[in-house]
Amino acid sequence: MTLSERDLEQQEPVTAPAPAPSAACTSCSGGTLAAETVKAAFWEGERLVVVDGIPALVCRTCGEKYYEDETAMRLDLMRGAGFAPEKAVQSMTVPVFRFDASAGGKAGG
């Protein structure tokens, strides 16, 4: 059984059996899945962390990502360990914008 990116965020397994690399995507009902390595972002309290090099099956049509059980379990273990800053292989700075409802939906700085 695999986890989709959406399910990984919710920590719930996908109910469909593990798709083979040539299987159709269950999210868009037709896209072809291909093995790739991807990045995923996680919130750890007020801190945003990125995990790179995650093996996944990615839909060529809609971009949905599926993770094998072992991969999802290892990501859960990383989260449970709290993403110790000294274990990070790289750091990055990201811009933060404040949503301004009075600007017609435009993001402001």
C-alpha positions as CSV (number, residue, x, y, z in Angstrom):
1,M,0.0,0.0,0.0
2,T,1.3,3.5,-0.7
3,L,0.6,7.0,0.6
4,S,-0.3,9.9,-1.7
5,E,1.2,13.3,-1.0
6,R,-2.2,14.4,0.3
7,D,-2.5,11.4,2.6
8,L,1.1,11.8,3.8
9,E,0.2,15.3,5.1
10,Q,-2.9,13.8,6.8
11,Q,-0.9,10.7,8.0
12,E,-3.5,8.3,6.5
13,P,-2.8,5.5,4.1
14,V,-4.3,5.3,0.6
15,T,-6.8,2.4,0.4
16,A,-5.8,1.3,-3.1
17,P,-3.1,-1.3,-3.5
18,A,0.4,-0.1,-4.4
19,P,0.5,1.1,-8.0
20,A,3.2,-0.3,-10.2
21,P,5.2,2.2,-12.2
22,S,3.1,1.6,-15.2
23,A,-0.2,1.8,-13.3
24,A,-2.8,4.6,-13.7
25,C,-3.0,7.4,-11.2
26,T,-5.9,7.0,-8.7
27,S,-6.1,10.8,-8.3
28,C,-6.8,11.8,-11.9
29,S,-7.9,8.3,-13.1
30,G,-5.6,8.0,-16.0
31,G,-2.2,9.5,-15.7
32,T,0.8,7.3,-15.9
33,L,3.1,6.9,-12.8
34,A,6.9,7.2,-13.1
35,A,9.6,6.7,-10.4
36,E,11.3,9.9,-9.4
37,T,12.9,11.6,-6.4
38,V,11.0,14.5,-4.9
39,K,11.0,17.1,-2.2
40,A,8.4,17.6,0.5
41,A,7.9,20.4,3.0
42,F,6.8,19.8,6.6
43,W,5.9,22.2,9.4
44,E,7.7,21.4,12.7
45,G,6.1,23.9,15.1
46,E,6.8,27.3,13.6
47,R,9.7,26.0,11.5
48,L,9.3,24.8,7.9
49,V,11.6,22.0,6.9
50,V,12.2,20.4,3.5
51,V,13.2,16.8,2.9
52,D,14.9,16.2,-0.5
53,G,15.6,13.0,-2.3
54,I,12.4,11.1,-1.4
55,P,11.7,8.2,-3.8
56,A,8.1,8.4,-5.1
57,L,5.8,7.5,-8.0
58,V,4.7,10.7,-9.7
59,C,1.8,11.1,-12.0
60,R,2.8,12.5,-15.4
61,T,-0.6,14.1,-15.8
62,C,-1.6,15.7,-12.5
63,G,1.6,15.5,-10.5
64,E,0.2,13.5,-7.6
65,K,2.9,11.7,-5.6
66,Y,2.7,8.2,-4.1
67,Y,5.1,6.9,-1.5
68,E,5.8,3.3,-0.6
69,D,5.0,2.2,2.9
70,E,8.7,2.1,3.9
71,T,9.3,5.6,2.6
72,A,6.3,7.0,4.4
73,M,7.4,5.2,7.6
74,R,10.9,6.6,7.3
75,L,9.5,10.1,6.8
76,D,7.3,9.6,9.9
77,L,10.4,8.6,11.9
78,M,12.2,11.7,10.7
79,R,9.3,13.9,11.8
80,G,9.1,12.1,15.2
81,A,12.8,12.8,15.7
82,G,12.0,16.5,15.3
83,F,14.2,17.3,12.4
84,A,17.3,18.1,14.5
85,P,18.9,21.3,13.0
86,E,22.4,19.8,13.2
87,K,21.4,16.9,10.9
88,A,20.3,19.3,8.1
89,V,22.4,19.0,5.0
90,Q,21.5,22.5,3.7
91,S,19.6,25.6,4.8
92,M,17.5,27.9,2.7
93,T,15.6,31.2,3.2
94,V,12.1,31.5,1.9
95,P,10.1,34.7,1.4
96,V,6.9,35.1,3.5
97,F,3.9,37.1,2.2
98,R,0.9,38.3,4.1
99,F,-2.5,37.8,2.4
100,D,-4.3,41.1,1.9
101,A,-8.0,40.5,1.5
102,S,-8.6,44.1,0.7
103,A,-6.3,44.0,-2.3
104,G,-8.6,41.7,-4.3
105,G,-6.7,38.6,-3.4
106,K,-3.2,39.9,-4.3
107,A,-0.4,38.9,-2.0
108,G,1.4,41.7,-0.4
109,G,4.7,42.0,1.4
